[in-house]
Amino acid sequence: MYDLIMLYKRYVDVETLISKEGRLKPLSIVWDNGVKYPIDRILEVRKAASQVGGCGILFRCRIQGQEKNLFYELNRWFIESSKP
């Protein structure tokens, strides 16, 4: 049997580079406790809806060897997290 993993919308701080052309590039995610996780690679960028509700620009990223969906939605960043 497959175990279902419940996902949550977790708003996070993101260090972001905004180019002179106005393009966003997330550089790292900062948790509430101040721990910073650099984004190793951006795998995909596109408009998308999230599994946890909401939509925006999806940045599918690799962070410490794991793929994460990071969304930019209405001037805020959130990830699809297995922990609320």
MARVEX-147792 format. One record per residue: x, y, z of N, C-alpha, C in turn; residue number from 1; residue in one letter. Coordinates in nm, 3 decimals, decimal comma. Layout:
N
    n.px    n.py    n.pz   ca.px   ca.py   ca.pz    c.px    c.py    c.pz num residuo
       X       Y       Z       X       Y       Z       X       Y       Z NUM       A
...
This chain:
84
    n.px    n.py    n.pz   ca.px   ca.py   ca.pz    c.px    c.py    c.pz num residuo
   0,083  -0,118   0,000   0,000   0,000   0,000   0,088   0,125   0,000   1       M
   0,038   0,228  -0,062   0,110   0,355  -0,067   0,071   0,440   0,053   2       Y
   0,169   0,503   0,114   0,142   0,598   0,221   0,120   0,735   0,159   3       D
   0,010   0,799   0,196  -0,017   0,934   0,146   0,055   1,034   0,236   4       L
   0,122   1,127   0,174   0,190   1,232   0,247   0,106   1,359   0,238   5       I
   0,067   1,410   0,354  -0,011   1,532   0,359   0,084   1,650   0,340   6       M
   0,050   1,740   0,248   0,132   1,857   0,224   0,063   1,982   0,278   7       L
   0,144   2,078   0,320   0,095   2,203   0,376   0,159   2,320   0,302   8       Y
   0,090   2,433   0,306   0,144   2,557   0,250   0,221   2,624   0,363   9       K
   0,352   2,638   0,344   0,437   2,699   0,447   0,505   2,822   0,389  10       R
   0,466   2,939   0,442   0,528   3,063   0,397   0,668   3,073   0,454  11       Y
   0,763   3,115   0,372   0,904   3,120   0,412   0,965   3,252   0,364  12       V
   1,075   3,289   0,430   1,157   3,400   0,382   1,249   3,345   0,274  13       D
   1,267   3,422   0,168   1,353   3,380   0,058   1,444   3,497   0,020  14       V
   1,575   3,470   0,019   1,668   3,568  -0,034   1,660   3,559  -0,185  15       E
   1,632   3,673  -0,249   1,600   3,674  -0,391   1,682   3,779  -0,464  16       T
   1,729   3,745  -0,582   1,792   3,840  -0,672   1,687   3,884  -0,773  17       L
   1,671   4,014  -0,789   1,582   4,067  -0,892   1,670   4,134  -0,996  18       I
   1,667   4,082  -1,118   1,754   4,134  -1,224   1,705   4,272  -1,268  19       S
   1,791   4,342  -1,341   1,751   4,473  -1,391   1,636   4,463  -1,491  20       K
   1,614   4,341  -1,545   1,499   4,319  -1,634   1,373   4,284  -1,554  21       E
   1,387   4,265  -1,422   1,273   4,236  -1,337   1,250   4,088  -1,311  22       G
   1,342   4,002  -1,352   1,326   3,858  -1,328   1,368   3,823  -1,186  23       R
   1,290   3,734  -1,124   1,319   3,685  -0,989   1,407   3,562  -0,995  24       L
   1,505   3,554  -0,903   1,586   3,434  -0,890   1,604   3,407  -0,741  25       K
   1,532   3,307  -0,688   1,550   3,275  -0,546   1,689   3,216  -0,524  26       P
   1,757   3,264  -0,419   1,893   3,219  -0,389   1,899   3,124  -0,270  27       L
   1,817   3,149  -0,168   1,814   3,062  -0,051   1,682   3,080   0,024  28       S
   1,646   2,975   0,098   1,529   2,976   0,184   1,578   2,992   0,328  29       I
   1,509   3,078   0,405   1,546   3,100   0,545   1,429   3,056   0,632  30       V
   1,452   2,956   0,719   1,347   2,907   0,809   1,324   3,007   0,922  31       W
   1,218   2,985   0,997   1,183   3,072   1,110   1,294   3,079   1,214  32       D
   1,372   2,972   1,229   1,480   2,969   1,329   1,609   3,032   1,277  33       N
   1,605   3,089   1,156   1,721   3,158   1,100   1,814   3,071   1,018  34       G
   1,789   2,940   1,012   1,874   2,851   0,933   1,848   2,878   0,785  35       V
   1,957   2,895   0,711   1,950   2,929   0,569   1,989   2,807   0,485  36       K
   1,908   2,777   0,385   1,934   2,667   0,293   1,951   2,722   0,152  37       Y
   2,074   2,720   0,101   2,096   2,769  -0,036   2,024   2,681  -0,139  38       P
   1,975   2,744  -0,243   1,914   2,672  -0,354   2,027   2,631  -0,447  39       I
   2,046   2,500  -0,461   2,155   2,448  -0,543   2,130   2,470  -0,692  40       D
   2,006   2,451  -0,732   1,975   2,461  -0,875   1,826   2,486  -0,894  41       R
   1,791   2,570  -0,990   1,652   2,589  -1,029   1,629   2,500  -1,150  42       I
   1,537   2,404  -1,135   1,513   2,304  -1,239   1,407   2,346  -1,341  43       L
   1,313   2,430  -1,295   1,201   2,469  -1,382   1,137   2,594  -1,326  44       E
   1,089   2,681  -1,415   1,015   2,801  -1,376   0,894   2,811  -1,468  45       V
   0,775   2,820  -1,407   0,653   2,833  -1,487   0,537   2,874  -1,397  46       R
   0,430   2,923  -1,455   0,308   2,951  -1,380   0,243   2,818  -1,349  47       K
   0,194   2,803  -1,226   0,135   2,675  -1,187   0,046   2,693  -1,065  48       A
  -0,042   2,595  -1,046  -0,123   2,585  -0,925  -0,054   2,488  -0,830  49       A
  -0,066   2,516  -0,702  -0,005   2,431  -0,601  -0,102   2,321  -0,558  50       S
  -0,047   2,208  -0,515  -0,129   2,099  -0,462  -0,197   2,139  -0,331  51       Q
  -0,140   2,239  -0,263  -0,191   2,277  -0,131  -0,280   2,401  -0,136  52       V
  -0,310   2,447  -0,257  -0,395   2,564  -0,273  -0,311   2,685  -0,312  53       G
  -0,369   2,769  -0,392  -0,298   2,887  -0,440  -0,227   2,860  -0,570  54       G
  -0,182   2,967  -0,630  -0,108   2,954  -0,755  -0,014   3,072  -0,767  55       C
   0,074   3,064  -0,863   0,172   3,170  -0,885   0,281   3,119  -0,975  56       G
   0,401   3,167  -0,952   0,515   3,122  -1,029   0,583   3,010  -0,952  57       I
   0,590   2,895  -1,014   0,655   2,778  -0,955   0,803   2,778  -0,990  58       L
   0,886   2,768  -0,887   1,029   2,745  -0,904   1,055   2,606  -0,849  59       F
   1,072   2,509  -0,937   1,106   2,373  -0,892   1,256   2,373  -0,869  60       R
   1,297   2,352  -0,743   1,436   2,371  -0,703   1,496   2,243  -0,646  61       C
   1,629   2,239  -0,649   1,702   2,135  -0,578   1,772   2,203  -0,460  62       R
   1,740   2,154  -0,340   1,797   2,208  -0,217   1,851   2,090  -0,138  63       I
   1,980   2,087  -0,117   2,047   1,978  -0,046   2,008   1,841  -0,103  64       Q
   2,006   1,831  -0,234   1,979   1,706  -0,302   1,832   1,667  -0,311  65       G
   1,743   1,750  -0,256   1,599   1,720  -0,262   1,528   1,821  -0,350  66       Q
   1,432   1,772  -0,428   1,352   1,862  -0,510   1,239   1,919  -0,426  67       E
   1,222   2,051  -0,435   1,116   2,122  -0,361   1,044   2,215  -0,457  68       K
   0,914   2,231  -0,435   0,836   2,327  -0,512   0,825   2,454  -0,430  69       N
   0,881   2,562  -0,483   0,879   2,694  -0,421   0,793   2,783  -0,509  70       L
   0,694   2,849  -0,449   0,601   2,934  -0,523   0,614   3,079  -0,482  71       F
   0,607   3,167  -0,581   0,597   3,310  -0,557   0,453   3,348  -0,586  72       Y
   0,380   3,388  -0,482   0,236   3,415  -0,493   0,203   3,548  -0,427  73       E
   0,155   3,642  -0,505   0,112   3,772  -0,451   0,215   3,834  -0,357  74       L
   0,338   3,845  -0,400   0,447   3,907  -0,324   0,490   3,830  -0,200  75       N
   0,458   3,701  -0,194   0,504   3,616  -0,083   0,552   3,483  -0,140  76       R
   0,641   3,419  -0,067   0,695   3,288  -0,106   0,639   3,180  -0,015  77       W
   0,607   3,064  -0,073   0,572   2,948   0,009   0,624   2,821  -0,056  78       F
   0,640   2,719   0,027   0,680   2,587  -0,021   0,570   2,489   0,013  79       I
   0,567   2,379  -0,062   0,481   2,266  -0,028   0,562   2,182   0,069  80       E
   0,517   2,179   0,195   0,595   2,115   0,301   0,517   1,999   0,361  81       S
   0,589   1,898   0,407   0,524   1,787   0,477   0,499   1,821   0,623  82       S
   0,549   1,938   0,669   0,527   1,984   0,807   0,463   2,123   0,802  83       K
   0,359   2,145   0,884   0,292   2,277   0,883   0,381   2,389   0,934  84       P
